[in-house]
Amino acid sequence: MALFSLTTFVIFHFGLHRTSLSGDLAAGVLWVTLLFAAMLGVNRLFVAEHEQGGFDAFLLAPVDRSALLVAKAAALFAYLVIVELVAVPAFFLLLAGPSPGQALPDLLWILLLADLGVAVVGTLTSALAIQTRARDLIGPLTALPLLIPVVIAGARATEPLLGANGAGAVPLKWAAILGLYDVVFALLSYAVFDFLLED
């Protein structure tokens, strides 16, 4: 995932023929790259359980089945944070200038809000796709439409932070949309995961 992000930023760096990006273009490049990198992790999230019979063992265990949802979402969230620890400095170095300045603290908490939504939705769609033969295709096809609000809200929230004239204030409307998205899909995933696991 980290290697994919770095490679994509290098391609944009040389492909766009610009010394730096700013505003909506910089935000779009950052969020689309992170989203597609996350898809690599989503596709592999339940592969071990599927191939080694972990699902059957978990269904026989006397534990709450939602624990698997929480554990996998937490693992994916941790992977996303680790990827961003590598990808965000590379983004500023290659595409947005070497000095993030005052944009970095606000960017980090917006990324964490988005990571939570991606982790929950990615876990749910990965559990659904793993039962199909074309899981590498079905996973992204089901996850990407559901994650469009995350990309839109994340890009709009970070656009002022990446302005050419320095970081501006984060639009709280878009940050609130990210938070609301996280809550809604966390509750929805918790409600349907038991039935999804049984089927």
C-alpha positions in Angstrom: 0.0 0.0 0.0 2.8 2.4 0.9 4.8 1.5 -2.2 1.7 2.0 -4.4 1.2 5.5 -2.9 4.9 6.5 -3.4 4.9 5.2 -6.9 1.7 7.1 -7.7 3.1 10.4 -6.3 6.2 9.9 -8.3 4.2 9.4 -11.5 2.1 12.5 -10.8 5.3 14.5 -10.0 6.8 13.7 -13.4 3.6 13.4 -15.4 2.1 16.8 -14.5 5.4 18.7 -15.2 4.8 21.0 -12.2 7.1 21.9 -9.4 4.2 21.9 -6.9 0.4 21.4 -6.7 -2.0 23.4 -4.7 -5.7 23.8 -3.9 -8.3 21.4 -5.3 -5.8 19.6 -7.6 -3.4 18.8 -4.7 -6.3 17.6 -2.6 -7.7 15.4 -5.4 -4.3 13.8 -6.1 -3.8 13.1 -2.4 -7.2 11.6 -1.7 -7.5 9.5 -4.9 -4.1 8.0 -4.3 -4.9 7.2 -0.7 -8.2 5.7 -1.6 -6.7 3.3 -4.3 -3.9 2.4 -1.9 -6.6 1.5 0.7 -8.3 -0.8 -1.8 -5.2 -3.0 -1.8 -5.6 -3.6 1.9 -9.3 -4.1 1.6 -8.9 -6.8 -0.9 -6.6 -8.8 1.4 -8.4 -8.3 4.6 -10.3 -11.6 4.9 -8.2 -13.8 2.6 -6.5 -15.7 5.4 -9.8 -16.5 7.1 -11.3 -17.6 3.8 -8.5 -19.8 2.7 -7.6 -21.4 6.0 -11.1 -22.0 7.4 -11.0 -19.2 9.9 -14.6 -18.2 9.2 -15.9 -21.6 10.2 -13.8 -21.7 13.4 -15.0 -18.2 14.3 -18.6 -19.2 13.9 -18.1 -22.1 16.2 -16.4 -20.0 18.9 -18.5 -18.7 21.8 -17.8 -15.1 21.1 -19.8 -12.1 19.8 -19.5 -12.2 16.0 -19.2 -8.4 15.9 -15.8 -8.8 17.5 -14.4 -9.8 14.1 -15.8 -6.7 12.5 -14.2 -4.5 15.2 -10.8 -6.4 15.0 -10.6 -6.3 11.2 -11.7 -2.6 11.1 -9.1 -1.7 13.7 -6.4 -3.6 11.8 -7.3 -1.8 8.5 -7.4 1.5 10.3 -3.9 0.8 11.7 -2.6 -0.1 8.2 -4.1 3.1 6.8 -2.4 5.2 9.4 1.0 3.6 8.8 0.6 4.1 5.0 -0.2 7.8 5.6 2.9 8.2 7.8 4.9 7.3 4.7 2.6 8.8 2.0 1.8 12.2 3.4 5.5 13.3 3.8 6.2 12.0 0.3 3.2 13.9 -1.0 4.5 17.2 0.4 8.0 16.5 -0.8 7.1 15.5 -4.3 3.9 17.5 -5.1 3.1 20.2 -2.5 6.6 21.5 -1.5 8.8 20.2 1.2 7.3 22.4 4.0 3.8 21.4 5.1 3.8 24.2 7.7 0.6 24.8 9.6 -1.5 22.5 7.3 -0.2 19.3 8.8 -2.1 19.2 12.2 -5.5 19.9 10.6 -4.7 17.5 7.7 -3.9 14.7 10.2 -7.2 14.8 12.0 -9.1 14.9 8.8 -7.2 11.9 7.6 -8.0 10.0 10.8 -11.7 10.8 10.4 -11.6 9.5 6.8 -9.5 6.4 7.8 -12.3 5.4 10.2 -14.9 5.5 7.5 -12.7 3.7 5.0 -11.9 1.0 7.6 -15.5 0.3 8.5 -16.8 0.3 4.9 -13.8 -1.6 3.7 -14.2 -4.3 6.3 -17.9 -4.7 5.5 -17.4 -4.9 1.7 -14.4 -7.2 2.0 -16.4 -9.6 4.1 -19.1 -9.6 1.4 -16.7 -9.9 -1.5 -14.6 -12.7 0.0 -17.4 -15.2 -0.5 -17.4 -14.6 -4.3 -15.1 -16.0 -6.9 -14.2 -12.6 -8.3 -13.3 -11.1 -4.9 -10.5 -8.9 -6.3 -13.1 -7.3 -8.6 -16.2 -7.3 -6.4 -14.5 -5.7 -3.5 -13.5 -2.5 -5.2 -16.7 -2.4 -7.2 -18.8 -2.4 -4.0 -16.5 -0.3 -1.8 -15.6 2.5 -4.2 -19.2 3.8 -4.7 -19.7 3.8 -0.9 -16.5 5.7 -0.4 -17.2 8.5 -2.8 -18.6 10.7 0.1 -15.3 10.2 2.0 -13.2 11.4 -1.0 -15.5 14.4 -1.7 -15.6 15.5 1.9 -11.9 14.8 2.5 -10.8 16.7 -0.6 -13.1 19.6 0.2 -11.9 19.8 3.8 -8.3 19.7 2.9 -8.4 22.0 -0.2 -7.9 25.2 1.9 -5.0 23.6 3.7 -3.2 23.1 0.5 -3.7 26.5 -1.0 -0.9 28.3 -2.8 -1.0 31.2 -0.4 -0.7 29.0 2.8 -3.1 27.0 4.8 -6.6 28.3 5.4 -9.2 27.2 7.9 -10.8 23.8 7.6 -14.5 24.0 6.5 -16.3 22.5 9.4 -19.2 21.4 7.2 -17.1 18.9 5.4 -15.4 17.6 8.6 -18.9 17.2 10.1 -20.0 15.2 7.0 -17.0 12.9 7.5 -17.9 12.4 11.1 -21.6 11.7 10.3 -20.5 9.2 7.6 -18.4 7.4 10.1 -21.2 7.1 12.7 -23.8 6.0 10.1 -21.7 3.3 8.5 -20.3 2.1 11.8 -23.8 1.5 13.1 -25.0 0.0 9.8 -22.0 -2.4 9.6 -22.5 -3.4 13.2 -26.2 -4.2 12.5 -25.7 -6.3 9.4 -22.3 -8.0 10.0 -23.7 -11.0 12.0 -26.1 -11.9 9.2 -23.4 -11.3 6.5 -21.0 -13.6 8.3 -23.6 -16.4 8.6 -24.5 -16.2 4.9 
